[in-house]
């Protein structure tokens, strides 16, 4: 269900996106990594007429990028994700259980060819429509 302009997860009539998660998302928007900034520069232009949000709160998590119409979450995986692989699996399972599609892209791929990454993500989203 939508609440305001954000996609919130509702369970038993209680919104599952806490104020702390929203605050954390705002902080993450100000501290994006270089690959995230590069990707956002392309995604904010709505390629393929697909709208994206950055550092978007979803339940207890913050998605790097979110395409609300397709319910697709795009995560940029850098070195930090190698150490958190198990935690990422739990997170992805929960998100998929809520009906989201989770796409993970390597930060190194974004740095090498951001346009190819954007093209691949947008093609996948358009194929889901």
mmCIF file of the C-alpha atoms, coordinates in Angstrom:
data_MODEL
# 
_entry.id   MODEL 
# 
loop_
_atom_site.group_PDB 
_atom_site.id 
_atom_site.type_symbol 
_atom_site.label_atom_id 
_atom_site.label_alt_id 
_atom_site.label_comp_id 
_atom_site.label_asym_id 
_atom_site.label_entity_id 
_atom_site.label_seq_id 
_atom_site.pdbx_PDB_ins_code 
_atom_site.Cartn_x 
_atom_site.Cartn_y 
_atom_site.Cartn_z 
_atom_site.occupancy 
_atom_site.B_iso_or_equiv 
_atom_site.pdbx_formal_charge 
_atom_site.auth_seq_id 
_atom_site.auth_comp_id 
_atom_site.auth_asym_id 
_atom_site.auth_atom_id 
_atom_site.pdbx_PDB_model_num 
ATOM 1   C CA . UNK A 1 1   ? 0.000  0.000   0.000   1.00 0.00 ? 1   UNK A CA 1 
ATOM 2   C CA . UNK A 1 2   ? 1.172  3.498   -0.660  1.00 0.00 ? 2   UNK A CA 1 
ATOM 3   C CA . UNK A 1 3   ? 1.334  6.104   2.069   1.00 0.00 ? 3   UNK A CA 1 
ATOM 4   C CA . UNK A 1 4   ? 1.957  9.633   0.898   1.00 0.00 ? 4   UNK A CA 1 
ATOM 5   C CA . UNK A 1 5   ? 4.678  9.549   -1.715  1.00 0.00 ? 5   UNK A CA 1 
ATOM 6   C CA . UNK A 1 6   ? 6.553  6.567   -0.297  1.00 0.00 ? 6   UNK A CA 1 
ATOM 7   C CA . UNK A 1 7   ? 6.049  2.859   -0.629  1.00 0.00 ? 7   UNK A CA 1 
ATOM 8   C CA . UNK A 1 8   ? 5.516  1.538   2.886   1.00 0.00 ? 8   UNK A CA 1 
ATOM 9   C CA . UNK A 1 9   ? 5.081  -2.010  4.091   1.00 0.00 ? 9   UNK A CA 1 
ATOM 10  C CA . UNK A 1 10  ? 1.928  -2.541  6.113   1.00 0.00 ? 10  UNK A CA 1 
ATOM 11  C CA . UNK A 1 11  ? 1.498  -5.415  8.490   1.00 0.00 ? 11  UNK A CA 1 
ATOM 12  C CA . UNK A 1 12  ? -1.564 -5.657  10.686  1.00 0.00 ? 12  UNK A CA 1 
ATOM 13  C CA . UNK A 1 13  ? -2.396 -2.004  9.999   1.00 0.00 ? 13  UNK A CA 1 
ATOM 14  C CA . UNK A 1 14  ? 0.983  -0.784  11.310  1.00 0.00 ? 14  UNK A CA 1 
ATOM 15  C CA . UNK A 1 15  ? 3.475  0.953   9.052   1.00 0.00 ? 15  UNK A CA 1 
ATOM 16  C CA . UNK A 1 16  ? 6.747  -0.992  9.059   1.00 0.00 ? 16  UNK A CA 1 
ATOM 17  C CA . UNK A 1 17  ? 9.030  1.853   7.932   1.00 0.00 ? 17  UNK A CA 1 
ATOM 18  C CA . UNK A 1 18  ? 10.165 3.517   11.131  1.00 0.00 ? 18  UNK A CA 1 
ATOM 19  C CA . UNK A 1 19  ? 11.142 7.150   11.542  1.00 0.00 ? 19  UNK A CA 1 
ATOM 20  C CA . UNK A 1 20  ? 14.670 5.937   12.295  1.00 0.00 ? 20  UNK A CA 1 
ATOM 21  C CA . UNK A 1 21  ? 14.835 4.151   8.928   1.00 0.00 ? 21  UNK A CA 1 
ATOM 22  C CA . UNK A 1 22  ? 13.605 7.273   7.131   1.00 0.00 ? 22  UNK A CA 1 
ATOM 23  C CA . UNK A 1 23  ? 16.226 9.346   8.970   1.00 0.00 ? 23  UNK A CA 1 
ATOM 24  C CA . UNK A 1 24  ? 18.934 6.819   8.041   1.00 0.00 ? 24  UNK A CA 1 
ATOM 25  C CA . UNK A 1 25  ? 17.819 6.970   4.376   1.00 0.00 ? 25  UNK A CA 1 
ATOM 26  C CA . UNK A 1 26  ? 18.149 10.758  4.397   1.00 0.00 ? 26  UNK A CA 1 
ATOM 27  C CA . UNK A 1 27  ? 21.668 10.455  5.792   1.00 0.00 ? 27  UNK A CA 1 
ATOM 28  C CA . UNK A 1 28  ? 22.610 7.865   3.186   1.00 0.00 ? 28  UNK A CA 1 
ATOM 29  C CA . UNK A 1 29  ? 21.452 10.221  0.413   1.00 0.00 ? 29  UNK A CA 1 
ATOM 30  C CA . UNK A 1 30  ? 24.066 12.707  1.614   1.00 0.00 ? 30  UNK A CA 1 
ATOM 31  C CA . UNK A 1 31  ? 26.810 10.056  1.816   1.00 0.00 ? 31  UNK A CA 1 
ATOM 32  C CA . UNK A 1 32  ? 26.419 8.105   -1.414  1.00 0.00 ? 32  UNK A CA 1 
ATOM 33  C CA . UNK A 1 33  ? 29.427 6.236   -2.801  1.00 0.00 ? 33  UNK A CA 1 
ATOM 34  C CA . UNK A 1 34  ? 30.942 7.199   -6.163  1.00 0.00 ? 34  UNK A CA 1 
ATOM 35  C CA . UNK A 1 35  ? 29.249 4.296   -8.011  1.00 0.00 ? 35  UNK A CA 1 
ATOM 36  C CA . UNK A 1 36  ? 25.902 5.240   -6.423  1.00 0.00 ? 36  UNK A CA 1 
ATOM 37  C CA . UNK A 1 37  ? 26.340 8.891   -7.453  1.00 0.00 ? 37  UNK A CA 1 
ATOM 38  C CA . UNK A 1 38  ? 27.252 7.868   -11.009 1.00 0.00 ? 38  UNK A CA 1 
ATOM 39  C CA . UNK A 1 39  ? 24.237 5.581   -11.245 1.00 0.00 ? 39  UNK A CA 1 
ATOM 40  C CA . UNK A 1 40  ? 21.898 8.187   -9.740  1.00 0.00 ? 40  UNK A CA 1 
ATOM 41  C CA . UNK A 1 41  ? 23.035 10.786  -12.274 1.00 0.00 ? 41  UNK A CA 1 
ATOM 42  C CA . UNK A 1 42  ? 21.665 8.488   -15.006 1.00 0.00 ? 42  UNK A CA 1 
ATOM 43  C CA . UNK A 1 43  ? 18.616 7.082   -13.184 1.00 0.00 ? 43  UNK A CA 1 
ATOM 44  C CA . UNK A 1 44  ? 17.257 10.460  -12.109 1.00 0.00 ? 44  UNK A CA 1 
ATOM 45  C CA . UNK A 1 45  ? 16.751 11.301  -15.799 1.00 0.00 ? 45  UNK A CA 1 
ATOM 46  C CA . UNK A 1 46  ? 14.083 8.544   -15.939 1.00 0.00 ? 46  UNK A CA 1 
ATOM 47  C CA . UNK A 1 47  ? 15.655 6.386   -18.657 1.00 0.00 ? 47  UNK A CA 1 
ATOM 48  C CA . UNK A 1 48  ? 13.036 4.460   -20.624 1.00 0.00 ? 48  UNK A CA 1 
ATOM 49  C CA . UNK A 1 49  ? 10.456 6.554   -18.749 1.00 0.00 ? 49  UNK A CA 1 
ATOM 50  C CA . UNK A 1 50  ? 11.189 4.538   -15.583 1.00 0.00 ? 50  UNK A CA 1 
ATOM 51  C CA . UNK A 1 51  ? 11.035 6.558   -12.367 1.00 0.00 ? 51  UNK A CA 1 
ATOM 52  C CA . UNK A 1 52  ? 13.617 5.797   -9.689  1.00 0.00 ? 52  UNK A CA 1 
ATOM 53  C CA . UNK A 1 53  ? 14.061 6.895   -6.096  1.00 0.00 ? 53  UNK A CA 1 
ATOM 54  C CA . UNK A 1 54  ? 17.415 6.850   -4.319  1.00 0.00 ? 54  UNK A CA 1 
ATOM 55  C CA . UNK A 1 55  ? 18.143 5.591   -0.816  1.00 0.00 ? 55  UNK A CA 1 
ATOM 56  C CA . UNK A 1 56  ? 14.498 4.663   -0.354  1.00 0.00 ? 56  UNK A CA 1 
ATOM 57  C CA . UNK A 1 57  ? 13.247 3.191   2.955   1.00 0.00 ? 57  UNK A CA 1 
ATOM 58  C CA . UNK A 1 58  ? 11.487 -0.179  2.624   1.00 0.00 ? 58  UNK A CA 1 
ATOM 59  C CA . UNK A 1 59  ? 10.456 -1.757  5.901   1.00 0.00 ? 59  UNK A CA 1 
ATOM 60  C CA . UNK A 1 60  ? 13.532 -1.813  8.139   1.00 0.00 ? 60  UNK A CA 1 
ATOM 61  C CA . UNK A 1 61  ? 15.860 -1.512  5.142   1.00 0.00 ? 61  UNK A CA 1 
ATOM 62  C CA . UNK A 1 62  ? 17.063 1.240   2.824   1.00 0.00 ? 62  UNK A CA 1 
ATOM 63  C CA . UNK A 1 63  ? 17.225 0.373   -0.876  1.00 0.00 ? 63  UNK A CA 1 
ATOM 64  C CA . UNK A 1 64  ? 19.984 2.033   -2.913  1.00 0.00 ? 64  UNK A CA 1 
ATOM 65  C CA . UNK A 1 65  ? 17.535 2.648   -5.775  1.00 0.00 ? 65  UNK A CA 1 
ATOM 66  C CA . UNK A 1 66  ? 13.860 1.830   -6.156  1.00 0.00 ? 66  UNK A CA 1 
ATOM 67  C CA . UNK A 1 67  ? 11.585 1.818   -9.215  1.00 0.00 ? 67  UNK A CA 1 
ATOM 68  C CA . UNK A 1 68  ? 8.137  2.037   -7.577  1.00 0.00 ? 68  UNK A CA 1 
ATOM 69  C CA . UNK A 1 69  ? 5.985  1.247   -10.614 1.00 0.00 ? 69  UNK A CA 1 
ATOM 70  C CA . UNK A 1 70  ? 7.844  -2.039  -11.179 1.00 0.00 ? 70  UNK A CA 1 
ATOM 71  C CA . UNK A 1 71  ? 8.604  -2.702  -7.465  1.00 0.00 ? 71  UNK A CA 1 
ATOM 72  C CA . UNK A 1 72  ? 12.250 -3.234  -8.422  1.00 0.00 ? 72  UNK A CA 1 
ATOM 73  C CA . UNK A 1 73  ? 15.080 -2.546  -5.985  1.00 0.00 ? 73  UNK A CA 1 
ATOM 74  C CA . UNK A 1 74  ? 18.581 -1.989  -7.368  1.00 0.00 ? 74  UNK A CA 1 
ATOM 75  C CA . UNK A 1 75  ? 21.476 -2.544  -4.981  1.00 0.00 ? 75  UNK A CA 1 
ATOM 76  C CA . UNK A 1 76  ? 25.059 -1.478  -5.731  1.00 0.00 ? 76  UNK A CA 1 
ATOM 77  C CA . UNK A 1 77  ? 27.445 -3.999  -4.204  1.00 0.00 ? 77  UNK A CA 1 
ATOM 78  C CA . UNK A 1 78  ? 30.907 -2.790  -3.286  1.00 0.00 ? 78  UNK A CA 1 
ATOM 79  C CA . UNK A 1 79  ? 33.587 -4.309  -1.096  1.00 0.00 ? 79  UNK A CA 1 
ATOM 80  C CA . UNK A 1 80  ? 31.493 -3.816  2.043   1.00 0.00 ? 80  UNK A CA 1 
ATOM 81  C CA . UNK A 1 81  ? 28.910 -6.260  0.728   1.00 0.00 ? 81  UNK A CA 1 
ATOM 82  C CA . UNK A 1 82  ? 31.463 -9.072  0.559   1.00 0.00 ? 82  UNK A CA 1 
ATOM 83  C CA . UNK A 1 83  ? 31.677 -9.056  4.345   1.00 0.00 ? 83  UNK A CA 1 
ATOM 84  C CA . UNK A 1 84  ? 27.874 -8.850  4.682   1.00 0.00 ? 84  UNK A CA 1 
ATOM 85  C CA . UNK A 1 85  ? 26.857 -11.579 2.221   1.00 0.00 ? 85  UNK A CA 1 
ATOM 86  C CA . UNK A 1 86  ? 24.742 -13.505 4.737   1.00 0.00 ? 86  UNK A CA 1 
ATOM 87  C CA . UNK A 1 87  ? 22.988 -10.360 5.933   1.00 0.00 ? 87  UNK A CA 1 
ATOM 88  C CA . UNK A 1 88  ? 22.299 -9.381  2.307   1.00 0.00 ? 88  UNK A CA 1 
ATOM 89  C CA . UNK A 1 89  ? 20.717 -12.802 1.674   1.00 0.00 ? 89  UNK A CA 1 
ATOM 90  C CA . UNK A 1 90  ? 18.363 -12.371 4.635   1.00 0.00 ? 90  UNK A CA 1 
ATOM 91  C CA . UNK A 1 91  ? 17.498 -8.855  3.471   1.00 0.00 ? 91  UNK A CA 1 
ATOM 92  C CA . UNK A 1 92  ? 16.889 -9.961  -0.129  1.00 0.00 ? 92  UNK A CA 1 
ATOM 93  C CA . UNK A 1 93  ? 14.702 -12.861 1.009   1.00 0.00 ? 93  UNK A CA 1 
ATOM 94  C CA . UNK A 1 94  ? 12.576 -10.514 3.107   1.00 0.00 ? 94  UNK A CA 1 
ATOM 95  C CA . UNK A 1 95  ? 12.255 -7.988  0.265   1.00 0.00 ? 95  UNK A CA 1 
ATOM 96  C CA . UNK A 1 96  ? 11.295 -10.712 -2.227  1.00 0.00 ? 96  UNK A CA 1 
ATOM 97  C CA . UNK A 1 97  ? 8.762  -12.006 0.277   1.00 0.00 ? 97  UNK A CA 1 
ATOM 98  C CA . UNK A 1 98  ? 7.181  -8.540  0.228   1.00 0.00 ? 98  UNK A CA 1 
ATOM 99  C CA . UNK A 1 99  ? 6.837  -8.711  -3.572  1.00 0.00 ? 99  UNK A CA 1 
ATOM 100 C CA . UNK A 1 100 ? 9.921  -6.743  -4.599  1.00 0.00 ? 100 UNK A CA 1 
ATOM 101 C CA . UNK A 1 101 ? 12.369 -7.767  -7.305  1.00 0.00 ? 101 UNK A CA 1 
ATOM 102 C CA . UNK A 1 102 ? 15.956 -7.277  -6.110  1.00 0.00 ? 102 UNK A CA 1 
ATOM 103 C CA . UNK A 1 103 ? 18.724 -6.633  -8.643  1.00 0.00 ? 103 UNK A CA 1 
ATOM 104 C CA . UNK A 1 104 ? 22.327 -6.487  -7.480  1.00 0.00 ? 104 UNK A CA 1 
ATOM 105 C CA . UNK A 1 105 ? 24.998 -4.764  -9.565  1.00 0.00 ? 105 UNK A CA 1 
ATOM 106 C CA . UNK A 1 106 ? 28.694 -4.675  -8.794  1.00 0.00 ? 106 UNK A CA 1 
ATOM 107 C CA . UNK A 1 107 ? 30.155 -1.266  -8.014  1.00 0.00 ? 107 UNK A CA 1 
ATOM 108 C CA . UNK A 1 108 ? 33.057 -2.163  -10.304 1.00 0.00 ? 108 UNK A CA 1 
ATOM 109 C CA . UNK A 1 109 ? 30.620 -2.653  -13.207 1.00 0.00 ? 109 UNK A CA 1 
ATOM 110 C CA . UNK A 1 110 ? 29.120 0.791   -12.563 1.00 0.00 ? 110 UNK A CA 1 
ATOM 111 C CA . UNK A 1 111 ? 32.599 2.337   -12.527 1.00 0.00 ? 111 UNK A CA 1 
ATOM 112 C CA . UNK A 1 112 ? 33.589 0.551   -15.760 1.00 0.00 ? 112 UNK A CA 1 
ATOM 113 C CA . UNK A 1 113 ? 30.432 1.277   -17.789 1.00 0.00 ? 113 UNK A CA 1 
ATOM 114 C CA . UNK A 1 114 ? 27.572 2.998   -15.991 1.00 0.00 ? 114 UNK A CA 1 
ATOM 115 C CA . UNK A 1 115 ? 25.556 3.315   -19.206 1.00 0.00 ? 115 UNK A CA 1 
ATOM 116 C CA . UNK A 1 116 ? 25.620 -0.446  -19.774 1.00 0.00 ? 116 UNK A CA 1 
ATOM 117 C CA . UNK A 1 117 ? 24.425 -1.027  -16.202 1.00 0.00 ? 117 UNK A CA 1 
ATOM 118 C CA . UNK A 1 118 ? 21.576 1.475   -16.629 1.00 0.00 ? 118 UNK A CA 1 
ATOM 119 C CA . UNK A 1 119 ? 20.634 -0.081  -19.962 1.00 0.00 ? 119 UNK A CA 1 
ATOM 120 C CA . UNK A 1 120 ? 20.510 -3.569  -18.443 1.00 0.00 ? 120 UNK A CA 1 
ATOM 121 C CA . UNK A 1 121 ? 18.430 -2.478  -15.449 1.00 0.00 ? 121 UNK A CA 1 
ATOM 122 C CA . UNK A 1 122 ? 15.966 -0.502  -17.572 1.00 0.00 ? 122 UNK A CA 1 
ATOM 123 C CA . UNK A 1 123 ? 15.581 -3.338  -20.102 1.00 0.00 ? 123 UNK A CA 1 
ATOM 124 C CA . UNK A 1 124 ? 14.839 -5.758  -17.276 1.00 0.00 ? 124 UNK A CA 1 
ATOM 125 C CA . UNK A 1 125 ? 12.235 -3.412  -15.771 1.00 0.00 ? 125 UNK A CA 1 
ATOM 126 C CA . UNK A 1 126 ? 10.558 -2.795  -19.128 1.00 0.00 ? 126 UNK A CA 1 
ATOM 127 C CA . UNK A 1 127 ? 10.406 -6.565  -19.711 1.00 0.00 ? 127 UNK A CA 1 
ATOM 128 C CA . UNK A 1 128 ? 8.505  -6.924  -16.410 1.00 0.00 ? 128 UNK A CA 1 
ATOM 129 C CA . UNK A 1 129 ? 5.760  -4.513  -17.502 1.00 0.00 ? 129 UNK A CA 1 
# 
